[in-house]
Amino acid sequence: MRLNDEVLDMAKANLRPDRLIIEQFIQAVTQNWLKAGEDKHLFEVRCLGEHRTPNSGFFAPSQIGDATAFIIKMNNLKMNVYMTINPMKAIVHGNATDDDVACAHLSFADADDPTGLAGIKTMIGEHAPDFIVTTGSVPHERQHAYWRLEAPCHDLELWKQSQQNIARNLGTDPSVINPSRIMRVAGTVSYPSQSKVAKGYIPELVTFMQEVS
């Protein structure tokens, strides 16, 4: 076994999902839903793995404990865990689609390369993100940034245009514009695919930071 393989195995052995961070992240995403009378809206937790059968569950903001238990169970099985950021209508058949989205409470960006990361850092200050999820640091840092809207946006075409502008201006992932987009859950362990392992990616705990300044 090569030394790099030994280091990788040690990293895997010591990594565990963090219940508190998972709960804090879901609360940050859903905190305005109840204020807007959206207690019946749902978020989808979707679990994916290379050569694995996907597994999903739908939860209301009042079911964060149940959602967290499901997330931990799936992540302990080395599944990568994601969730929808925008609230879904109460009745969803199969995986959430754009037609299932009720509205948006957040804008967000995915910086998966140095250009996008630099773009997010330019926003620190007056337009700082409300919270940031760091999805990894090896072979380079990767972040998701989130901004709360002053009011829920029900015009999802307008929201989509805003997402396009964010991606264009910050140099972040231009595909992160669809209302039903799933994003990685903070507090879970990220398990890279074999192709990413070959590029230097390693399993890492996804971290969460609020009150960015």
Secondary structure per residue as TSV (DSSP state, phi and psi in degrees):
chain	resnum	aa	ss	phi	psi
A	1	M	-	360.0	132.4
A	2	R	-	-72.7	157.4
A	3	L	H	-58.1	-41.8
A	4	N	H	-60.5	-36.9
A	5	D	H	-65.6	-38.2
A	6	E	H	-65.8	-43.1
A	7	V	H	-62.2	-42.3
A	8	L	H	-62.5	-42.9
A	9	D	H	-65.0	-38.7
A	10	M	H	-65.0	-40.7
A	11	A	H	-62.0	-43.5
A	12	K	H	-62.4	-41.6
A	13	A	H	-64.9	-31.2
A	14	N	H	-94.0	-5.0
A	15	L	-	-90.0	135.0
A	16	R	-	-142.1	146.5
A	17	P	-	-63.3	147.1
A	18	D	-	-107.3	109.6
A	19	R	H	-57.6	-45.6
A	20	L	H	-62.6	-44.7
A	21	I	H	-65.0	-41.0
A	22	I	H	-58.4	-47.9
A	23	E	H	-63.5	-42.4
A	24	Q	H	-62.1	-40.1
A	25	F	H	-65.7	-47.5
A	26	I	H	-63.1	-39.8
A	27	Q	H	-62.4	-40.0
A	28	A	H	-64.0	-38.6
A	29	V	H	-70.2	-39.5
A	30	T	H	-103.3	3.2
A	31	Q	T	-61.3	-27.3
A	32	N	T	-93.8	-2.9
A	33	W	T	-64.6	-45.0
A	34	L	T	-68.7	-34.8
A	35	K	T	-62.3	-30.6
A	36	A	T	-92.7	10.3
A	37	G	T	70.9	30.8
A	38	E	-	-107.9	39.1
A	39	D	T	-67.2	-16.9
A	40	K	T	-95.7	-2.6
A	41	H	-	-78.8	158.5
A	42	L	B	-127.0	159.6
A	43	F	E	-120.5	146.8
A	44	E	E	-97.6	131.8
A	45	V	E	-100.9	121.8
A	46	R	E	-120.8	127.4
A	47	C	E	-112.0	124.3
A	48	L	E	-129.1	147.3
A	49	G	-	-152.6	151.5
A	50	E	T	-64.3	124.4
A	51	H	T	60.0	31.2
A	52	R	S	-121.5	153.1
A	53	T	-	-77.5	124.8
A	54	P	-	-61.1	152.9
A	55	N	E	-138.6	132.0
A	56	S	E	-133.0	157.2
A	57	G	E	-147.7	151.7
A	58	F	E	-114.4	137.9
A	59	F	E	-140.8	150.0
A	60	A	-	-91.9	162.7
A	61	P	G	-57.4	-26.5
A	62	S	G	-77.3	-3.6
A	63	Q	G	-114.1	32.8
A	64	I	H	-61.0	-37.2
A	65	G	H	-60.8	-45.3
A	66	D	H	-65.3	-41.4
A	67	A	H	-62.7	-42.4
A	68	T	H	-63.9	-41.6
A	69	A	H	-61.8	-42.0
A	70	F	H	-64.1	-43.6
A	71	I	H	-61.8	-46.0
A	72	I	H	-63.5	-42.6
A	73	K	H	-59.3	-47.6
A	74	M	H	-69.6	-39.4
A	75	N	H	-68.1	-33.2
A	76	N	H	-66.7	-19.4
A	77	L	T	-89.2	11.9
A	78	K	T	65.3	33.1
A	79	M	-	-92.6	141.1
A	80	N	E	-80.0	135.9
A	81	V	E	-116.6	131.0
A	82	Y	E	-130.1	165.0
A	83	M	E	-146.8	154.8
A	84	T	E	-71.1	142.8
A	85	I	S	-94.2	-34.3
A	86	N	S	-88.3	144.0
A	87	P	-	-67.3	139.6
A	88	M	B	-96.0	151.3
A	89	K	-	-64.1	158.5
A	90	A	S	-60.7	-31.6
A	91	I	-	-107.5	114.0
A	92	V	-	-130.3	130.5
A	93	H	-	-109.1	117.4
A	94	G	S	77.3	-160.6
A	95	N	S	-67.3	147.8
A	96	A	-	-62.5	140.1
A	97	T	-	-119.9	171.9
A	98	D	G	-58.4	-33.1
A	99	D	G	-67.8	-19.5
A	100	D	G	-85.0	-10.5
A	101	V	B	-77.8	132.8
A	102	A	-	-85.6	-41.4
A	103	C	-	-172.1	-174.8
A	104	A	E	-131.2	138.9
A	105	H	E	-112.5	-11.6
A	106	L	E	-136.2	148.6
A	107	S	E	-105.7	151.7
A	108	F	E	-153.2	161.8
A	109	A	E	-141.7	149.1
A	110	D	E	-117.2	108.9
A	111	A	E	-100.5	99.1
A	112	D	-	-107.5	12.9
A	113	D	S	-149.6	169.0
A	114	P	H	-58.4	-32.6
A	115	T	H	-63.9	-48.3
A	116	G	H	-64.7	-39.2
A	117	L	H	-62.6	-42.1
A	118	A	H	-63.8	-36.7
A	119	G	H	-62.8	-43.4
A	120	I	H	-63.7	-39.7
A	121	K	H	-64.6	-26.2
A	122	T	T	-68.6	-17.7
A	123	M	T	-88.1	-9.6
A	124	I	S	-64.9	127.0
A	125	G	S	127.6	-124.2
A	126	E	T	-61.3	-37.6
A	127	H	T	-114.2	37.1
A	128	A	-	-62.9	144.5
A	129	P	-	-59.2	150.5
A	130	D	S	-72.8	-31.4
A	131	F	E	-157.0	155.6
A	132	I	E	-128.9	136.8
A	133	V	E	-110.8	122.8
A	134	T	E	-95.7	111.4
A	135	T	E	-86.8	-11.4
A	136	G	E	176.4	164.4
A	137	S	-	-131.5	-7.4
A	138	V	S	-124.5	129.6
A	139	P	S	-79.9	-6.3
A	140	H	S	-153.6	161.3
A	141	E	-	-69.9	143.5
A	142	R	E	-137.5	135.7
A	143	Q	E	-138.3	152.4
A	144	H	E	-113.7	130.8
A	145	A	E	-113.9	141.6
A	146	Y	E	-129.1	137.0
A	147	W	E	-124.7	129.7
A	148	R	E	-77.8	139.7
A	149	L	E	-83.0	149.9
A	150	E	E	-66.1	-30.0
A	151	A	E	-146.1	152.9
A	152	P	E	-60.6	139.7
A	153	C	E	-101.2	115.5
A	154	H	-	-95.3	-12.2
A	155	D	-	-88.8	90.9
A	156	L	H	-74.3	-19.7
A	157	E	H	-69.2	-40.5
A	158	L	H	-63.8	-42.9
A	159	W	H	-60.7	-41.8
A	160	K	H	-62.6	-40.7
A	161	Q	H	-62.7	-38.7
A	162	S	H	-63.2	-41.5
A	163	Q	H	-61.9	-40.3
A	164	Q	H	-62.4	-40.8
A	165	N	H	-65.5	-41.1
A	166	I	H	-60.8	-48.8
A	167	A	H	-61.9	-40.7
A	168	R	H	-67.2	-45.0
A	169	N	H	-72.9	-32.7
A	170	L	H	-96.5	-12.3
A	171	G	T	74.3	27.0
A	172	T	-	-92.7	-179.3
A	173	D	-	-57.8	116.8
A	174	P	T	-73.3	-9.3
A	175	S	T	-85.9	-9.1
A	176	V	T	-87.4	69.4
A	177	I	T	-134.6	-10.3
A	178	N	-	-82.6	139.8
A	179	P	T	-57.6	-32.1
A	180	S	T	-92.8	16.8
A	181	R	-	-55.2	134.6
A	182	I	E	-98.1	143.3
A	183	M	E	-127.6	153.5
A	184	R	E	-65.6	140.1
A	185	V	-	-83.5	124.1
A	186	A	T	-64.3	147.7
A	187	G	T	91.1	-6.2
A	188	T	S	-100.0	165.9
A	189	V	E	-92.6	131.2
A	190	S	E	-90.0	123.4
A	191	Y	-	-109.6	108.2
A	192	P	-	-70.7	151.1
A	193	S	-	-68.2	166.4
A	194	Q	H	-61.1	-35.2
A	195	S	H	-66.2	-35.2
A	196	K	H	-76.2	-35.3
A	197	V	H	-57.6	-39.5
A	198	A	T	-64.9	-21.3
A	199	K	T	-94.8	1.9
A	200	G	T	105.4	2.2
A	201	Y	-	-73.2	148.8
A	202	I	-	-132.9	160.4
A	203	P	-	-61.9	135.7
A	204	E	E	-146.0	151.5
A	205	L	E	-77.3	130.1
A	206	V	-	-81.7	122.5
A	207	T	E	-104.1	170.3
A	208	F	E	-141.6	132.8
A	209	M	E	-136.3	125.5
A	210	Q	E	-103.5	169.6
A	211	E	S	52.8	57.9
A	212	V	-	-71.0	133.6
A	213	S	-	-145.2	360.0
